[in-house]
Amino acid sequence: MDRIALGTAIRKARLAKGITQEQLAELVNITPTHEKHIESAHRLPSVEVLFSIAQALDLSLDNIVFPEQSVTSERVNEIQVMLNQCDERELHVLLDVARSLVGHRAE
């Protein structure tokens, strides 16, 4: 797990909620120093603390814990949104293109 990405995500989510590091530490039952070390990437939280922080901040950990999957997931979601806007003819063309790309890659 990328400590810097985790600390940054926690900090952004905390600031978005308008709470201090001390308030977050109290919510998840850790010391303010420990919270500061997590956000500054000096320490990784235990799994229990990580889930408590995520729950307190309504923070999804998927993008942090699985960054390579989140990029793929974001692309798939973007494609899905576009597909939902296509008519039948456009879907047929896109399907042909996708089959061509996948087939071309296998050769």
Helices and strands as residue ranges (DSSP letters): H 3-17, H 21-28, H 32-39, H 47-57, H 62-65, H 67-84, H 88-106
